């Protein structure tokens, strides 16, 4: 059983949704990113997504896109991503890498899986990898016992949902709305429907991402989903912090608020 599966099962046993937090590696610098991730884990995050900085982040809104640009400008490499994963895993928290497929393909799918597993990583979230093109990653992740998290969108028809969920391991990423990442004032009305359609095809947990930024919103999503994914709100807290210590404190405070929100009444 993967550390991700364990995290979701523990959350369910506690009668709450799992909290999944995202931070890009190397932002605002490697050390602060690791400190922030560890603070996130200590404050209640069950799973942490480590973003692999990429030069063409098609799915990401301006907050994450700018953070990724700053990380790349600062010289962040795949080794830094793996070092961040290892620090989180060594602290006892499940760590997934969120990445577009091109860097993994360039690195080599099997080599990436090997090095990720060696660092203690649980698997990958691959927003732009389709089932039709996923064979190299399916084989590599099977060989190294890693999770595969694919995305289901509000526009995904039933046969597409079935194809995507068959490949998933760990959990299924339910995209709450059509569009780019970013905090919203309200949770998309389509989110619950996406979760319901996922559950028609798999018993894997369904976690909702895109748009959640407050404990109140996390509570709303926890009412119908197995997990709540938060990214842009964390990145914005770091971007707005005056110092690295302030950034870490801001991440810790937001995590605590969200962790309280995912607890069901």
C-alpha positions as CSV (number, residue, x, y, z in Angstrom):
1,X,0.0,0.0,0.0
2,X,1.4,3.4,-1.0
3,X,1.9,6.2,1.5
4,X,-0.8,8.1,-0.4
5,X,-3.3,5.3,0.1
6,X,-2.3,5.2,3.7
7,X,-2.9,8.9,4.1
8,X,-6.3,8.8,2.6
9,X,-7.3,5.8,4.6
10,X,-6.2,7.5,7.8
11,X,-8.1,10.6,6.9
12,X,-11.3,8.6,6.3
13,X,-10.8,6.8,9.6
14,X,-10.7,10.2,11.2
15,X,-14.0,11.1,9.5
16,X,-12.4,13.8,7.4
17,X,-11.1,14.5,3.9
18,X,-7.4,14.3,3.3
19,X,-5.6,17.6,2.8
20,X,-3.3,17.8,-0.2
21,X,-1.0,20.8,-0.4
22,X,1.1,22.0,-3.4
23,X,4.3,23.9,-3.5
24,X,6.8,24.3,-6.3
25,X,10.3,23.2,-5.6
26,X,12.9,26.0,-5.5
27,X,10.5,28.8,-4.7
28,X,11.4,31.3,-3.4
29,X,14.6,29.2,-3.0
30,X,15.4,25.6,-2.3
31,X,15.8,25.8,1.4
32,X,12.7,27.9,2.0
33,X,10.6,25.6,-0.2
34,X,11.7,22.6,1.9
35,X,11.1,24.4,5.2
36,X,7.6,25.5,3.9
37,X,6.8,21.9,2.9
38,X,7.8,20.5,6.3
39,X,5.8,23.2,8.0
40,X,2.8,22.2,5.9
41,X,3.2,18.6,6.9
42,X,3.5,19.5,10.6
43,X,0.4,21.7,10.5
44,X,-1.8,19.0,9.1
45,X,-1.3,18.3,5.4
46,X,-1.6,14.6,4.6
47,X,0.0,14.6,1.2
48,X,2.3,17.2,-0.4
49,X,2.6,17.8,-4.1
50,X,6.1,19.0,-5.1
51,X,5.8,21.0,-8.3
52,X,8.6,20.4,-10.9
53,X,9.3,23.8,-12.5
54,X,8.6,23.8,-16.2
55,X,9.0,26.5,-18.8
56,X,5.6,26.1,-20.3
57,X,3.1,25.5,-17.5
58,X,-0.1,25.5,-19.6
59,X,-2.5,24.6,-16.8
60,X,-1.2,27.1,-14.2
61,X,-2.5,30.5,-13.5
62,X,-0.4,33.6,-13.0
63,X,0.4,32.9,-9.3
64,X,2.0,29.5,-9.9
65,X,3.3,30.4,-13.3
66,X,5.3,33.3,-11.8
67,X,6.6,31.2,-8.9
68,X,7.7,28.5,-11.4
69,X,9.5,31.1,-13.5
70,X,11.3,32.4,-10.4
71,X,12.3,28.9,-9.5
72,X,13.7,28.2,-12.9
73,X,15.4,31.6,-12.9
74,X,17.0,30.6,-9.6
75,X,18.5,27.5,-11.2
76,X,16.1,24.8,-9.9
77,X,16.8,21.4,-11.4
78,X,15.2,17.9,-11.1
79,X,17.8,17.0,-8.5
80,X,16.4,19.9,-6.3
81,X,12.9,18.5,-6.8
82,X,14.0,15.1,-5.7
83,X,15.8,16.5,-2.7
84,X,12.6,18.3,-1.7
85,X,10.7,15.0,-2.1
86,X,13.2,13.2,0.1
87,X,13.1,15.8,2.8
88,X,9.3,15.4,3.0
89,X,9.4,11.6,2.8
90,X,12.1,11.5,5.5
91,X,9.7,13.5,7.7
92,X,7.0,10.8,7.3
93,X,4.7,12.5,4.9
94,X,3.6,11.2,1.5
95,X,5.2,13.2,-1.4
96,X,4.0,13.3,-5.0
97,X,5.6,15.2,-7.8
98,X,3.3,17.3,-9.9
99,X,4.8,17.6,-13.4
100,X,4.1,18.1,-17.0
101,X,5.2,15.1,-19.0
102,X,8.0,16.7,-21.1
103,X,10.6,16.8,-18.4
104,X,10.0,13.2,-17.4
105,X,10.1,12.1,-21.0
106,X,13.4,14.0,-21.5
107,X,14.9,12.5,-18.3
108,X,13.6,9.0,-19.3
109,X,10.5,7.5,-17.7
110,X,12.2,4.5,-16.1
111,X,15.1,6.6,-14.8
112,X,12.7,9.2,-13.4
113,X,10.7,6.5,-11.7
114,X,13.8,4.9,-10.3
115,X,15.2,8.1,-8.9
116,X,11.8,9.2,-7.5
117,X,11.4,5.9,-5.7
118,X,14.9,6.2,-4.4
119,X,14.1,9.6,-2.9
120,X,11.0,8.1,-1.2
121,X,8.5,9.7,-3.5
122,X,5.1,8.1,-3.8
123,X,4.4,8.8,-7.5
124,X,3.4,11.5,-10.0
125,X,0.5,13.7,-10.9
126,X,0.6,14.3,-14.6
127,X,-1.9,16.9,-15.8
128,X,-1.1,16.7,-19.5
129,X,-0.5,13.0,-19.9
130,X,-3.4,11.2,-21.7
131,X,-4.3,7.5,-21.3
132,X,-3.3,6.9,-24.9
133,X,0.2,8.2,-24.4
134,X,0.7,6.9,-20.8
135,X,2.3,3.5,-21.6
136,X,5.9,4.4,-20.8
137,X,4.8,5.8,-17.4
138,X,2.5,3.0,-16.6
139,X,5.3,0.5,-17.2
140,X,7.9,2.5,-15.3
141,X,5.6,3.2,-12.3
142,X,4.6,-0.5,-12.2
143,X,8.3,-1.4,-12.2
144,X,9.1,0.9,-9.3
145,X,5.8,0.7,-7.4
146,X,4.8,4.3,-7.8
147,X,1.3,5.9,-7.8
148,X,-0.2,7.4,-10.9
149,X,-2.6,10.3,-10.5
150,X,-4.5,11.5,-13.6
151,X,-7.0,14.2,-13.9
152,X,-10.7,14.0,-14.7
153,X,-12.3,17.3,-15.9
154,X,-15.9,18.5,-15.8
155,X,-16.0,17.9,-19.6
156,X,-14.8,14.3,-19.5
157,X,-17.4,11.9,-20.9
158,X,-18.1,8.6,-19.1
159,X,-15.9,6.5,-21.4
160,X,-13.1,8.9,-20.8
161,X,-13.6,8.8,-17.0
162,X,-13.4,5.1,-17.2
163,X,-10.2,5.1,-19.1
164,X,-8.5,7.6,-16.8
165,X,-9.6,6.0,-13.5
166,X,-8.4,2.5,-14.7
167,X,-4.9,3.9,-14.9
168,X,-4.9,5.8,-11.6
169,X,-3.4,4.6,-8.4
170,X,-3.4,6.5,-5.1
171,X,-6.3,8.8,-5.9
172,X,-8.1,10.5,-8.8
173,X,-7.7,14.2,-9.3
174,X,-11.1,15.8,-9.8
175,X,-10.7,19.1,-11.6
176,X,-13.4,21.4,-10.2
177,X,-13.7,23.7,-13.2
178,X,-12.5,24.3,-16.8
179,X,-9.6,26.7,-16.6
180,X,-6.2,27.4,-15.1
181,X,-5.2,27.1,-11.5
182,X,-5.9,29.9,-9.0
183,X,-7.8,30.6,-5.9
184,X,-11.5,31.5,-6.3
185,X,-14.1,33.2,-4.2
186,X,-16.4,30.2,-4.3
187,X,-16.1,26.5,-5.0
188,X,-17.2,25.6,-8.6
189,X,-20.7,24.2,-8.7
190,X,-19.5,21.4,-11.0
191,X,-17.0,19.9,-8.5
192,X,-19.5,17.6,-6.8
193,X,-20.6,16.3,-10.1
194,X,-17.1,15.4,-11.2
195,X,-16.6,13.5,-7.9
196,X,-19.8,11.6,-8.4
197,X,-18.9,10.6,-12.0
198,X,-15.5,9.4,-10.8
199,X,-17.1,7.2,-8.1
200,X,-19.2,5.5,-10.8
201,X,-16.0,4.0,-12.2
202,X,-13.6,3.4,-9.3
203,X,-13.3,2.9,-5.5
204,X,-10.2,5.1,-5.4
205,X,-10.4,8.3,-3.4
206,X,-11.4,11.4,-5.4
207,X,-9.7,14.7,-4.4
208,X,-10.8,18.1,-5.7
209,X,-8.4,20.6,-7.0
210,X,-8.5,24.2,-8.5
211,X,-10.0,27.0,-6.6
212,X,-9.9,26.1,-2.9
213,X,-8.1,28.7,-0.7
214,X,-9.8,28.9,2.7
215,X,-10.9,26.7,5.5
216,X,-14.5,27.4,4.8
217,X,-14.1,26.3,1.2
218,X,-12.2,23.2,2.3
219,X,-15.1,22.3,4.6
220,X,-17.5,22.6,1.7
221,X,-15.4,20.3,-0.6
222,X,-14.9,17.9,2.3
223,X,-18.6,17.4,2.3
224,X,-18.6,15.5,-0.9
225,X,-14.9,14.6,-1.8
226,X,-12.3,12.3,-0.2
227,X,-9.6,14.9,-0.5
228,X,-9.1,18.7,-0.9
229,X,-6.2,20.0,-3.0
230,X,-4.8,23.5,-2.4
231,X,-2.0,25.1,-4.4
232,X,-2.3,28.7,-5.5
233,X,-3.3,30.0,-2.0
234,X,-0.1,28.5,-0.5
235,X,2.1,29.9,-3.3
236,X,0.5,33.4,-2.9
237,X,1.3,33.4,0.8
238,X,5.0,32.7,0.0
239,X,5.1,35.3,-2.7
240,X,3.7,37.9,-0.5
241,X,5.9,37.2,2.5
242,X,8.6,39.7,3.4
243,X,11.1,37.1,4.6
244,X,11.7,33.3,4.4
245,X,10.6,33.0,8.0
246,X,7.4,34.9,7.3
247,X,6.8,32.6,4.3
248,X,7.1,29.5,6.4
249,X,4.8,30.9,9.1
250,X,2.2,31.9,6.5
251,X,2.2,28.4,5.0
252,X,1.8,26.9,8.5
253,X,-1.1,29.2,9.4
254,X,-3.0,28.5,6.2
255,X,-2.4,24.7,6.5
256,X,-3.9,24.8,10.0
257,X,-7.0,26.6,8.8
258,X,-7.5,24.2,5.9
259,X,-6.8,21.2,8.2
260,X,-9.6,22.3,10.5
261,X,-11.8,22.9,7.4
262,X,-11.5,19.3,6.1
263,X,-12.9,17.9,9.3
264,X,-16.5,16.9,8.7
265,X,-19.2,17.8,11.2
